[in-house]
């Protein structure tokens, strides 16, 4: 969950808007026996690099002096955030009331019994992007509320393509051809994503497999579906890029920030990354400011199918104040805070209408492209053992991208490893 730094923060929440959601707050289970389920709460999250979340909670606290929310910031790295949350939840601690969790953790946390089911009544579910709703469910039940979302975009050097009288690529073949022919001409790298063996590689490979029409798991983690021609085609596309050189070798060490800096420094023709890159690459100190564009990720025959990122809000199953926690979630998913998510947090909101708001589109011209990408994107493989699934995908894919194994061999090995994980459920 990488959050971009933005300048000029404007507090958008008024007291009237703060109280407007209260009667429609999400209903939650009662607290422990002898309690009302109401009182002070904590919001646990990965490190907030922009400071916008404290502004959000300041608005809540002014309207709820007896039910104040305290922000608890965990480390910046997602794996460390997950580890600290999991350790606390596994022990039955009530230290965290509301958890701001990566969308991929919802199934894992729900399957472990760490987070409580959510009553959708009173939540603005009908105002949210349809694609994000599935990230908050597990085995047909709502366990969280979508809060922010994300989908990968293809950033491209518009100045170079304009000079060559070319449109940005819509297919893998077009991307491959342009990366192979133009990048050497301009002495830059062709294409990069996040190819270091971590969650980012899992996302990149899953996107390639999905774009080719395949999947990793089915049946909410009960079936392994990776052994397919689509999986071999998707992984093969990336492996071919490394082997032929239009994916530079240094990209095998890239996470989000390393790849962003490479593009922003003018060293790449194409980059797959999240929307936060747009603001940073447009900054005055960027070498590509005003010289790049963004389009949906390509696939074999047209636009691809990205992976949904972002985070969901969930209530600790052991919270002493679950009613307040539920109301805080309703407040944070209201329209006013969702505007803050974008304008102060530089994160994509989950409210569908905001992607067509004329004022926001003028300020953030990539919103229509992002909306298109979000509609085509899908959640990551759902599994109560998602961490093990992700580690297997990243490890096997790493060996393929390092050219130690063929795509066919890698898919066969991944199929075996995932079947072991699923069998041990």
Secondary structure, 3 states (H helix, E strand, C coil): CCCCCCCCCCCCCCHHHHHHCHHHCCCCCCCCCCCCCCCCEEEEECCCCCCHHHHHHHHHHHHCCCCCEEEEECCCCHHHHHHHHHHHHHCCCCCCCEEEEEHHHHHHHHHCCCECCCCCCCCCHHHECHHHHHHHEECCEECCEEEEEECCEEEEEHHHHHHCCCCCCCEHHHHHHHHHHHHHHCCCEEEECCCCCCHHHHHHHHHHHHHCCCCCEECCCCEECCCCHHHHHHHHHHHHHHHHCCCCHHHHHCCHHHHHHHHHCCCEEEEEECCHHHHHHCCCCCCCCCCEEEEECEECCCECCCECEEEEEEEECCCCCHHHHHHHHHHHCCHHHHHHHHHCCCCEECEHHHHHCHHHHHHCCCHHHHHHHHHHCECCCCCCCHHHHHHHHHHHHHHHHCCCCCHHHHHHHHHHHHHHHHHCC
